[in-house]
Amino acid sequence: MDQAKCCVYPYLKEIGDLVGIEFNLTHRIARKTFASAVLLYNNVLTEVVSRLLGYSKLQTTQESYGRLRKRGLVWRLIN
């Protein structure tokens, strides 16, 4: 059994149960949530997000999360 299944998934299931999420949380969902909700929406620099996620190229982060950054900026402008 790989490390994610034996160590991370039980914690994700517990978190999901506590907050009432009715589908299986995966490490991919956890990474995306961490990157978007915790980092990008709190104005952490894209370069820092890229390093924390372990990407070797900044371009990967920009392609994956750039639209989220733009959406967050628009939301702040209208609210």
C-alpha positions in Angstrom: 0.0 0.0 0.0 1.4 3.4 -0.9 2.0 6.1 1.6 -1.0 8.2 0.6 -3.5 5.4 1.0 -2.2 4.2 4.4 -1.4 7.6 6.0 -3.3 10.4 4.3 -6.6 9.0 3.1 -7.8 8.0 6.7 -7.3 11.7 7.7 -9.0 12.9 4.6 -12.0 10.6 5.4 -12.1 11.8 8.9 -12.1 15.5 7.8 -14.8 14.7 5.2 -17.0 13.0 7.9 -16.5 16.0 10.3 -17.6 18.6 7.8 -20.3 16.5 6.0 -18.6 15.8 2.7 -20.4 12.8 1.1 -17.7 11.9 -1.4 -14.2 10.5 -1.0 -11.6 13.2 -0.6 -8.3 12.4 -2.4 -4.8 13.8 -2.2 -5.5 15.6 -5.5 -8.5 17.4 -4.0 -6.5 18.2 -0.9 -3.7 19.7 -2.9 -6.0 21.8 -5.1 -7.9 23.1 -2.0 -4.6 23.9 -0.3 -3.3 25.7 -3.3 -6.5 27.6 -4.1 -8.3 28.3 -0.9 -5.4 28.5 1.5 -2.6 30.0 -0.6 -3.9 31.8 -3.7 -7.0 33.4 -2.2 -4.8 34.7 0.7 -2.4 36.4 -1.8 0.5 34.0 -1.4 2.8 34.6 -4.4 2.5 32.1 -7.2 6.2 31.4 -6.9 5.7 30.3 -3.3 2.7 28.2 -4.2 4.7 26.5 -6.9 7.5 25.6 -4.5 5.2 24.4 -1.8 3.5 22.1 -4.3 6.8 20.8 -5.5 6.5 21.9 -9.1 9.8 22.2 -11.0 8.4 24.9 -13.4 6.6 28.0 -12.4 4.7 27.7 -15.7 2.9 24.5 -14.4 1.5 26.5 -11.4 0.5 29.4 -13.6 -1.3 27.1 -16.0 -3.0 25.1 -13.3 -4.0 28.0 -10.9 -3.8 31.2 -12.9 -7.5 31.3 -13.6 -8.2 30.9 -9.9 -6.0 33.9 -9.2 -7.9 36.0 -11.8 -11.2 34.8 -10.4 -10.2 35.8 -6.9 -9.1 39.3 -8.1 -12.4 39.9 -9.8 -14.3 38.7 -6.7 -12.4 41.2 -4.5 -13.1 44.0 -6.9 -16.9 43.5 -6.9 -17.3 42.8 -3.2 
